[in-house]
């Protein structure tokens, strides 16, 4: 069986091949005409140069991120994107800083209140101190001081005993452009024209009208007290009256009403003082004690618009009114470290309207000014340069 085993026949795969035969036109010795296909020839020629617009268009088309709005390069070059990104980052920073600052206050946990256990309080009685018995028959309670120098107590001076600080006789007025006897600074108080000596055109200069207690800005005769430019002060203790600029400050230096200051913002002020006269004491005697630098002989007579008589210094900065047992003094004080004053016309006006008794009616008569005499050279109405012998 082994030797007669039949072998399996293997079948081979058929061979498939494409055999191209000769075209029939060449059979039988035929010599056909061969036709070739037309194929265009390609000639490489240099490209013409690009124009500037074409060059920009080519660069834009071939640049990185061209045609892609969300490309990183385009985003970094976009101003709106940069501004929006900066705003968002700033907002995040603000929120983070605020959260960092307020976090401990918002989420802070209250520490639990510790409870102290009740303790037993032991009351300790106060020790009883035995009373000390002193034999008054043998112990003396008198204290003998050592030899000490006596203590001198300075007497408290009232304003009735203090001296006045008098202004220097060398003080000069500030600028007066129109020469109407009211400085340019003081013109603002009375609303007059600093460039025109007669603001209301009534042929009387502003300074002369003010001195005679007339309204300098109304042509018709009008009392200064009714102009709204000044207000009346009445001393609550001594009862004297005077008018002062409405925008000045007034204050009592002492509770007894003996010293009153009428002040302005420039640091200047006008002081009103009241002194007592002893029986038989004259103004000369009083000035020897309270005004040693002043003399009665240097004063001139003065009359107010209410026919009250007094005396003044030649520079119109100090006034005295003697009434029975009192002396009323008006003093002008310049600003500290200043040799220039702005309101000489104001103290002249206040002195002209001063009423020691608080009574009286001013007799206002228009001043007569001669054309050949300047206003500044006229003697004020009711005054003379003769010293009253009765006041000495």
C-alpha positions as CSV (number, residue, x, y, z in Angstrom):
1,X,0.0,0.0,0.0
2,X,2.8,2.3,0.8
3,X,4.5,1.7,-2.4
4,X,1.4,2.0,-4.5
5,X,0.3,5.3,-2.9
6,X,-1.0,7.7,-5.5
7,X,0.4,11.2,-5.7
8,X,-2.0,14.1,-5.7
9,X,-2.0,16.0,-8.9
10,X,-1.4,19.8,-8.5
11,X,-3.3,22.1,-10.8
12,X,-1.4,25.1,-12.1
13,X,-3.1,28.5,-12.4
14,X,-3.7,29.7,-15.8
15,X,-1.4,32.4,-17.1
16,X,-3.1,35.6,-18.2
17,X,-1.1,38.1,-20.3
18,X,-2.1,40.9,-22.5
19,X,-0.7,40.5,-25.9
20,X,-0.9,43.5,-28.2
21,X,-1.1,42.6,-31.8
22,X,0.1,44.8,-34.6
23,X,-2.4,47.2,-35.9
24,X,-4.1,46.1,-39.0
25,X,-2.8,49.1,-41.0
26,X,0.6,47.5,-41.1
27,X,-0.4,44.1,-42.4
28,X,0.2,43.1,-45.9
29,X,3.1,45.6,-46.4
30,X,0.9,48.6,-46.2
31,X,2.9,51.7,-45.3
32,X,0.4,54.0,-43.6
33,X,1.0,57.7,-42.9
34,X,1.9,58.2,-39.3
35,X,0.3,61.3,-37.7
36,X,1.8,62.8,-34.5
37,X,-0.3,64.7,-31.9
38,X,0.3,68.4,-31.5
39,X,1.8,69.3,-28.1
40,X,2.3,72.9,-27.2
41,X,5.8,74.0,-26.2
42,X,6.4,75.7,-22.8
43,X,8.8,78.7,-22.8
44,X,10.0,80.0,-19.4
45,X,9.9,83.8,-19.5
46,X,10.7,86.1,-16.4
47,X,7.6,87.5,-14.7
48,X,7.1,91.3,-14.9
49,X,7.8,93.3,-11.7
50,X,4.9,93.9,-9.3
51,X,3.4,97.3,-8.5
52,X,3.3,98.7,-5.0
53,X,-0.4,97.9,-4.4
54,X,0.2,94.4,-5.9
55,X,3.2,94.0,-3.6
56,X,1.2,95.0,-0.5
57,X,-1.7,92.6,-1.6
58,X,0.8,89.8,-2.1
59,X,2.5,90.4,1.3
60,X,-0.9,90.5,3.0
61,X,-2.0,87.3,1.4
62,X,1.2,85.5,2.1
63,X,1.7,86.9,5.7
64,X,1.4,84.7,8.7
65,X,-2.2,84.3,9.8
66,X,-3.6,85.8,6.6
67,X,-7.3,85.4,6.4
68,X,-7.6,84.0,9.9
69,X,-9.0,86.6,12.4
70,X,-8.4,84.4,15.4
71,X,-4.8,83.8,14.6
72,X,-2.5,84.8,17.6
73,X,-0.6,87.2,15.4
74,X,-3.8,89.0,14.3
75,X,-5.1,89.1,17.9
76,X,-2.0,90.7,19.2
77,X,-2.1,93.4,16.6
78,X,-5.8,94.2,17.2
79,X,-6.3,97.3,19.4
80,X,-9.8,96.3,20.4
81,X,-8.6,92.9,21.6
82,X,-5.7,94.5,23.5
83,X,-8.0,97.0,25.2
84,X,-10.6,94.3,26.0
85,X,-7.9,92.0,27.4
86,X,-6.4,94.7,29.5
87,X,-9.9,95.6,30.9
88,X,-10.6,92.0,31.8
89,X,-7.2,91.6,33.5
90,X,-7.7,94.8,35.4
91,X,-11.2,93.7,36.6
92,X,-9.8,90.4,37.7
93,X,-7.0,92.2,39.6
94,X,-9.5,94.5,41.3
95,X,-11.8,91.7,42.3
96,X,-8.9,89.6,43.6
97,X,-7.5,92.5,45.6
98,X,-11.0,93.3,47.0
99,X,-11.5,89.7,47.9
100,X,-8.1,89.4,49.5
101,X,-8.8,92.5,51.6
102,X,-12.4,91.7,52.7
103,X,-12.0,88.0,53.0
104,X,-11.1,88.1,56.7
105,X,-14.1,90.3,57.5
106,X,-16.7,88.3,55.5
107,X,-15.7,84.8,56.4
108,X,-14.1,85.4,59.7
109,X,-15.3,82.9,62.2
110,X,-16.3,84.1,65.6
111,X,-14.2,82.6,68.2
112,X,-16.3,80.7,70.7
113,X,-16.9,82.5,73.9
114,X,-15.1,80.8,76.6
115,X,-17.2,80.2,79.7
116,X,-15.4,80.8,82.9
117,X,-16.7,78.3,85.5
118,X,-18.2,79.8,88.5
119,X,-15.8,80.0,91.4
120,X,-16.6,80.0,95.0
121,X,-16.0,83.5,96.4
122,X,-14.6,83.5,99.8
123,X,-15.3,86.7,101.8
124,X,-12.5,87.7,104.0
125,X,-13.5,90.0,106.7
126,X,-11.7,93.3,107.0
127,X,-9.2,93.3,109.8
128,X,-10.3,95.5,112.6
129,X,-7.7,98.1,113.4
130,X,-7.7,99.2,116.9
131,X,-8.6,102.9,117.4
132,X,-5.6,105.1,118.2
133,X,-6.2,107.1,121.3
134,X,-4.3,110.3,121.4
135,X,-4.0,112.1,124.7
136,X,-4.8,115.7,123.8
137,X,-3.4,116.9,127.1
138,X,0.1,116.0,126.2
139,X,0.2,116.2,122.3
140,X,-0.1,119.6,120.6
141,X,-1.9,119.7,117.2
142,X,-0.4,123.2,116.4
143,X,2.0,123.1,113.4
144,X,4.7,125.7,113.6
145,X,5.9,126.7,110.1
146,X,9.5,127.2,109.3
147,X,10.8,130.6,108.4
148,X,9.7,131.1,104.8
149,X,9.7,134.3,102.7
150,X,6.2,135.8,102.3
151,X,4.4,135.0,99.0
152,X,3.5,138.1,97.1
153,X,0.2,137.7,95.2
154,X,0.0,140.1,92.3
155,X,-3.3,142.0,92.1
156,X,-5.6,141.1,89.3
157,X,-6.0,144.1,87.0
158,X,-9.2,144.8,85.3
159,X,-9.5,146.6,81.9
160,X,-10.3,149.7,83.9
161,X,-6.6,149.7,85.2
162,X,-4.7,148.6,82.0
163,X,-3.0,151.0,79.7
164,X,-3.8,151.5,76.0
165,X,-1.4,150.6,73.2
166,X,-1.4,153.8,71.1
167,X,-0.7,153.8,67.4
168,X,2.5,155.3,65.9
169,X,2.3,158.8,64.6
170,X,4.3,157.7,61.5
171,X,1.5,155.5,60.1
172,X,0.6,156.3,56.5
173,X,-2.5,155.6,54.4
174,X,-2.6,152.9,51.7
175,X,-3.2,153.9,48.0
176,X,-6.1,156.3,47.3
177,X,-6.3,156.5,43.5
178,X,-9.0,159.1,43.2
179,X,-7.9,161.2,46.2
180,X,-11.3,161.3,47.9
181,X,-9.9,160.6,51.4
182,X,-11.1,157.0,51.3
183,X,-8.4,154.4,50.4
184,X,-9.0,152.0,47.6
185,X,-9.3,149.2,50.2
186,X,-11.9,151.1,52.2
187,X,-13.9,152.0,49.0
188,X,-15.0,148.4,48.9
189,X,-16.8,148.8,52.3
190,X,-18.9,151.7,51.1
191,X,-19.3,150.5,47.5
192,X,-17.9,153.7,46.1
193,X,-15.9,154.0,42.8
194,X,-12.2,154.0,43.6
195,X,-11.5,155.8,40.3
196,X,-14.1,158.6,40.8
197,X,-13.8,161.0,43.9
198,X,-17.6,161.8,43.7
199,X,-19.3,158.4,43.1
200,X,-22.9,159.8,43.2
201,X,-22.2,163.0,41.2
202,X,-23.7,165.4,43.8
203,X,-20.6,167.7,43.8
204,X,-19.4,166.4,47.2
205,X,-16.5,164.0,47.4
206,X,-17.1,160.6,48.9
207,X,-14.7,161.1,51.9
208,X,-16.4,164.3,52.9
209,X,-19.9,162.8,52.7
210,X,-18.8,159.8,54.7
211,X,-17.3,162.1,57.4
212,X,-20.5,164.0,57.6
213,X,-22.5,160.7,57.9
214,X,-24.1,160.9,54.4
215,X,-24.5,158.0,52.0
216,X,-21.7,158.5,49.4
217,X,-23.4,156.5,46.7
218,X,-26.7,158.3,46.5
219,X,-27.1,161.7,45.0
220,X,-30.1,162.7,47.1
221,X,-29.3,163.5,50.8
222,X,-29.5,160.2,52.6
223,X,-28.3,159.3,56.1
224,X,-25.4,156.8,56.3
225,X,-27.3,154.9,59.0
226,X,-30.1,154.2,56.5
227,X,-27.8,153.2,53.7
228,X,-27.3,149.6,54.7
229,X,-23.5,150.1,54.7
230,X,-23.2,150.4,58.5
231,X,-24.8,149.0,61.5
232,X,-25.3,150.3,65.0
233,X,-23.5,149.0,68.1
234,X,-25.0,149.7,71.6
235,X,-22.8,148.9,74.6
236,X,-24.9,146.7,76.9
237,X,-23.2,148.1,80.1
238,X,-22.3,151.7,79.5
239,X,-25.0,152.4,76.9
240,X,-22.8,154.3,74.4
241,X,-23.6,154.0,70.6
242,X,-21.7,154.1,67.4
243,X,-22.0,152.9,63.8
244,X,-19.4,150.6,62.2
245,X,-19.1,148.9,58.8
246,X,-21.7,146.1,58.4
247,X,-19.1,143.5,57.3
248,X,-16.8,144.1,60.2
249,X,-16.7,141.8,63.3
250,X,-17.4,143.1,66.8
251,X,-16.4,141.4,70.0
252,X,-16.2,142.2,73.8
253,X,-12.7,141.6,75.1
254,X,-14.0,141.6,78.7
255,X,-17.3,140.7,80.3
256,X,-17.7,144.1,81.8
257,X,-18.0,145.8,78.4
258,X,-15.1,148.1,79.0
259,X,-13.1,146.9,76.0
260,X,-14.7,146.3,72.6
261,X,-12.9,145.6,69.3
262,X,-14.3,146.3,65.8
263,X,-12.1,144.2,63.5
264,X,-11.5,143.6,59.8
265,X,-9.9,140.7,57.9
266,X,-6.7,142.7,57.3
267,X,-5.8,142.5,60.9
268,X,-6.6,146.1,61.7
269,X,-9.1,147.0,64.4
270,X,-10.7,150.0,66.2
271,X,-10.8,149.7,70.0
272,X,-13.4,151.3,72.2
273,X,-12.4,151.6,75.9
274,X,-14.1,153.0,79.0
275,X,-12.2,154.2,82.0
276,X,-13.4,155.6,85.3
277,X,-12.4,159.0,86.6
278,X,-12.0,159.5,90.4
279,X,-13.4,162.5,92.1
280,X,-11.6,165.7,90.9
281,X,-9.5,163.8,88.3
282,X,-9.1,165.7,85.0
283,X,-8.1,164.3,81.6
284,X,-4.6,165.6,82.2
285,X,-4.3,163.6,85.4
286,X,-5.8,160.5,83.7
287,X,-3.4,160.7,80.7
288,X,-0.4,160.9,83.1
289,X,-1.4,157.5,84.4
290,X,-2.8,155.6,81.4
291,X,-1.3,157.5,78.4
292,X,2.1,158.7,79.4
293,X,3.2,159.0,75.8
294,X,0.3,161.3,74.9
295,X,-0.2,164.9,76.0
296,X,-3.4,167.0,76.2
297,X,-1.5,169.9,74.6
298,X,-1.2,167.8,71.4
299,X,-4.9,167.3,71.1
300,X,-7.5,169.4,69.2
301,X,-11.2,169.9,70.0
302,X,-13.6,167.7,68.3
303,X,-17.4,167.7,67.9
304,X,-19.6,164.8,66.7
305,X,-22.6,165.0,64.4
306,X,-24.7,164.8,67.6
307,X,-23.1,167.9,69.1
308,X,-21.1,165.9,71.6
309,X,-17.7,167.4,72.3
310,X,-14.4,165.6,72.7
311,X,-10.8,165.8,71.7
312,X,-8.7,164.0,69.1
313,X,-5.2,163.4,68.1
314,X,-4.0,165.4,65.0
315,X,-3.8,162.3,62.9
316,X,-7.4,161.3,63.5
317,X,-6.4,157.9,65.0
318,X,-7.2,158.6,68.7
319,X,-10.4,160.2,70.2
320,X,-11.3,161.1,73.8
321,X,-14.7,161.9,75.3
322,X,-14.9,162.9,78.9
323,X,-18.3,162.6,80.7
324,X,-18.6,163.3,84.4
325,X,-16.9,160.2,86.0
326,X,-15.8,158.4,82.8
327,X,-13.4,158.6,79.8
328,X,-14.4,157.1,76.5
329,X,-11.4,156.4,74.2
330,X,-11.5,155.3,70.5
331,X,-8.1,154.0,69.2
332,X,-7.0,152.7,65.8
333,X,-4.7,149.7,65.7
334,X,-2.7,148.9,62.5
335,X,-1.9,145.3,61.5
336,X,1.1,143.7,63.2
337,X,4.4,144.8,61.7
338,X,2.7,147.2,59.3
339,X,3.3,150.9,58.8
340,X,0.3,151.3,56.5
341,X,-3.3,151.6,57.4
342,X,-6.4,151.3,55.2
343,X,-9.3,152.6,57.3
344,X,-8.5,156.0,58.7
345,X,-11.8,157.2,57.1
346,X,-13.7,154.5,59.1
347,X,-12.5,155.7,62.6
348,X,-13.3,159.3,61.5
349,X,-16.8,158.2,60.6
350,X,-17.2,156.1,63.9
351,X,-16.0,159.1,66.0
352,X,-18.4,161.5,64.2
353,X,-21.3,159.2,65.1
354,X,-20.2,158.4,68.7
355,X,-22.8,159.0,71.3
356,X,-21.5,158.7,74.9
357,X,-24.9,158.9,76.5
358,X,-26.5,156.8,73.8
359,X,-29.0,159.6,72.9
360,X,-29.2,162.5,70.5
361,X,-30.1,163.1,66.9
362,X,-27.5,163.9,64.3
363,X,-27.8,167.3,62.6
364,X,-26.9,166.5,59.0
365,X,-26.2,169.6,56.9
366,X,-24.4,169.3,53.5
367,X,-20.9,170.6,53.8
368,X,-20.1,173.7,51.8
369,X,-17.0,173.3,49.7
370,X,-15.3,176.2,48.1
371,X,-14.0,175.6,44.6
372,X,-10.6,177.0,45.5
373,X,-10.0,174.8,48.5
374,X,-9.4,171.0,48.2
375,X,-11.5,168.7,50.3
376,X,-8.5,167.3,52.1
377,X,-7.5,170.8,53.3
378,X,-10.9,171.5,54.9
379,X,-11.3,171.4,58.6
380,X,-14.1,168.9,59.6
381,X,-17.3,170.5,60.5
382,X,-17.7,171.4,64.2
383,X,-13.9,171.4,64.9
384,X,-11.3,173.9,65.6
385,X,-7.6,173.8,66.5
386,X,-8.2,175.6,69.8
387,X,-7.7,173.4,72.8
388,X,-10.7,173.6,75.2
389,X,-9.5,174.9,78.6
390,X,-12.3,173.2,80.4
391,X,-11.0,169.7,79.5
392,X,-7.5,170.3,80.8
